[in-house]
């Protein structure tokens, strides 16, 4: 592929946050487009569901139009699928697992071991 030096120079002058914003808008637009494809829906049908003009949907799908969280929520509701997901820390879950019974070393040495002096061993296990 031939490099366009003018394009490369222009791109070098774009602030990193602007590049990131464009990248993010394009990823969101691609997600919406993929959902439309998966549901065999057209831009026109999405526009009708949302009470929008098809031209607005078109601007979204070209990535040239920014998204508000309200707009993303409305699109998600219309498509019945999340558009973006916020990374969250997983909820920590622990379970207690009985491992059996044991006799304390003192009881065993003293010979005072009986069924009633056995102690239950449990393990606290972290689940991801």
Phi, psi and omega in degrees: 000135180282134178276138176259106185295325178297316178298316179300319179294318179296316180297323180295335181272355180278132180296145181303322181291330177289317176301318180294321179297316179296316179301314181295316178299321180292320178295319178295316179300318178296322178296315179296316179300315179299319179294319177300316179299314182297329182263006182053044180251153176259166174300322181298317180295319177297317179301317179296318179299325185265354183070034181244168173277148179300328180297326178291318177299318179300317178297321178299315186285346174272352180079007182270000183237127178289159181246136170267162177296327177296315179297316179299321179294321179293320178296315180300318179294319181292323182270346180071022181217147175291144178269313177231158177231135179270130180289129179234153174291135179295146177293130180283130180234137178235147173228149176260127181243121177290131181254351180131193181243157176216164176250133180296149180303324180297314179298320181293318181292317181286348183074016182266019181289128172221171178303325185281343180269359176293145179242141181281139175256130174231153178244138174266116185247131177272129178251136177274000000 
